[in-house]
């Protein structure tokens, strides 16, 4: 099953169930004739003959039919609930996976709204709204019965049904645009609120609380305004519909009374036809009141279809051997959607398993974008990123995940305990969790928390500092002894103790033969690297052994790059191992003074 036909398959299966429900609805509507026919027989037979046995038989038969009607109603409701569960089973998990995949693509449609849309669609498909629409097709059955009683009675009932149906159409055209606009604005308001709460500390410190509140309030008021306007129009249609229905009851009884006076129908037919008209108009009137639910469900279906049909189908993954950690990047080009300027341009390099690579460069040089490509959370516009010779897209993410350790710049914890966060929710891995925590130098800190490794750090849980988050994230990256460890500025929020623990952890991983790639400008971090990659404006400026890059003058005493360039290498984007490659004659790369210290240290280690 491909992602593109997930929703279609669910609807197709739901449609097959719906045929069974429609048959049950037919039986229900047939049984609804019981009360009008009972009333007609009582007026025309029992009261005229004063036969008690006839009355008793009519009562018994009517009660039996009404009991069957109740059973049919229960069966229909049960079937619809089961259909909703089947629909959710088919759609929910593929939608979650698609939303997760889209979260990695800036221009992809949908988001968490798609998960809410599943609930809205399932709620409509299993609720009273759909039951009403299933009863509408049987309205002509009751109208036909009134025509059988007398054509004039049929005309009155049919005219009323047409008026109420016209009100339903008015309700649709008057509210569709308003509800759709309210839905879009509500998503924007929800996003503003989410960003505000997530960055509450920054907003409070900068005095932006009122501004953000007013910004949210503006969108919220627009949503309320649209809903109020739509509800007003819908209420107007519903009020008119109820007036028409009550007026028709009066007209139907008056017409029936006139026909009784003219001896064209009996009194029983007069009351029975009034009840049948009421039953015929009920689904039509209810559809007016449930029309808003229908519009919401239709919008949810269209958004869900857009999400599931968007993007490309995943590649079929073959069962590759466990990775050893060889990384190669081949002419990587990455451009943001809608932009003609590449973030990364012709980036190319390769490292063998067990090599430690440091990536340095100015802010905006493309370091984080490159790192994200190396762990497969970003897709190249052109070019390829390979692990052990196979493109990352060819690896099964589930199988590859345990061999990858990744620490992004912004570290967040998942809902659950510290142990669950470090173990990536893998059960019964306590020894591995403690080992990873000790390597990250966070074991003692965890033991000092209220419940140790069982401390809840999710939403509403224990609040961790930035440095603690960084070290918990590092332990999660180190969990399971990965073959490839990728760290994006892992020392950004660490104090001296944390930095020392980080360096020790990387040295241990290096001794175990793990391929390590990290972004940092600090000298103590660069000392443990085997190679350095210098990025500038998305291009590789230099790549080679750390000592050679530091001694080459690429990093001057002032922290800026030097100007030595091998003309033969200009215009290239990669290098053979153990050679320094420069792809531009000049370009400032933002470094710290610690790089100058590292360069001086490398020169002192050079033999005389």
Phi, psi and omega in degrees: 000124179272164181294331187290334182253014180300307182293320179298319179295319179296316180295322180297316178293321179296323181295322179294320175294324184297328177297320178294318178295322178297322178294318177297322178297323177298314179297320179299314182291327175296318181291340178290349174288348187303308185294313178300319181292323176299315180298318180297317181293322178297314181292315188272335184248302188295310183293327180286319184266344184052041182263112183289326180295319178299318178298316180298315180296318178298318179296313182297314180296319181295318179297320178298314180294322179291327176295319176295321177300315178299319178297320179294320178298316179297317179298317180297316179298317179297318180297322181290323177297316179296323177297320178298320178295317178298317178299314180295321181298321182284321191266325193301304185293315176300325178293318178300315180295322180292318178297319178298317179295319180294332179297337179272353181245116186303325187259007182285147182283162172082187181167212179298339178302326181298324178292323175293326180296328176298316180296317180296316182292316179295321178299320179290317184293340181248004186256188183291336181300312180291325177301320178298314181292333176288335179277338183300318181301340182267003177302316178301335179296316180286324177295322178297323179296320179293326176295325178295324177294311177190137181303323181294321176296321179295321180294318179298313181295317181294320178298320178295320179297321180296318180297315181293323178295322177297323176295325177295319177296320177299317180300321180295309183291330184280337187245345186301309183295320181296317181292320178296318179295320178296322179296316179295316180293326178297322177297318179297316179297320179295322178294318179299317180296318181297315179296320181297312182291325181290331181246037185301320183295314180296316182296321178294315182296324183271002179068032184261007185301313181294319181298313181293323178297316180292324179295316177294318183298324179300313179292318181298316179297324178295319177298312180299318180299316179295318180292320179297317180295316179295318180294324177297315179294320179294319179296323178297314180296320181293320179296315178296321180298317179294321176299315180298320182294314179294320178297322179293325176300316178296314181296323181293316178294322179295317178295317179297319179296320178299317180292328176294316178301322180278004180059032178264336175221166177268169177295326178297319178294322179303311181286323181294318180295325177295318179294320180293323177295319178299320178291325179291323184276340184302310179297325180293317179293319180295328178295330176295314182288334180264006184295325179298320177298321180296318180295317178298316180295321179295318176298319178297319179297315182294319178294319180295320179295320179298318181294312185288331179273347183285161177074198182242155177290146180293151178288153173285126183267136175264161182277096182272155176296159178304135182291150177256342175112010176284125184242134175220140179239127187241105174047053184285126175234131179226126179232138176289147179304133179084001181247145177256007180250121182289139173283321175234136185226114176052044177282128181212131174192169176210147177223148180277165177301141178086357180278144176253119183246129175257132178251124180232161180162167181290165174300133181083008180285343180107014183297310182294324177296319178295316180300319180295327175292326184291337179253006173080020177260005177222141184256129180295144170291317172214163181090189185207151171243126185239144172240119185055036176087348181256135177301145183301329180292343180274347180276144173285117184303325181294320180282325183285327186311312181297342181266001182245135170243130186221130176233105179283175178295313181262108183265131175232148177265154178272166176293127180137196182274170176298319179300317179294323179294316181290321184279359182060037179067018176276125184282159173056045178233037186302317182297318179293324179296312180296321179298315179295320180294320179294319179296324180279358180069029184242003184299311182295321178297319180296318180296336179278354178281162186309316182239020178060228181292344179269007179293129179282122180242013179281200181298125182082002181267196182296134184271121181261149176284170180300318179294321178295319177300317181300318184283326173296318177298323177295318178299321177295322179291325182278350185300132176082010180052067182295157178276336178230122181243119183239122185233126180257102183048062183292344182260012187297322185248017186262146172274186183298323178295317179295320178297319179297318178296322179296313180299317179297319180297316180293324178295322177294317179295322177297319179295331179278358178087018179282136173285125184237129175233123181221156175254122178193159176240002187272141187298319182293336176282317182295331182297332182271357181275149175270326182222159179232137174242121180258122179254141175216119179053040177082002181245154177281117178269324179205148178206129179170185178303143187303309183301320182291321179294318181291324181277348187284348184095001176298330176241113183272176180299331180276001179092357179263158181288152175280185185244010182289129183221135174273110185301328182292343182258358180297137180089353175267166182232007180215183182205154172290151180304144177067025172232142177273132181235131175240133183251006174206152184280335182205144173175123182287128174246123185289117177233170173260167179295343179294332177295323178296323177297317179296321179295317179296322179295319180296324180291324180294330181283349180286129182295148180289000000 
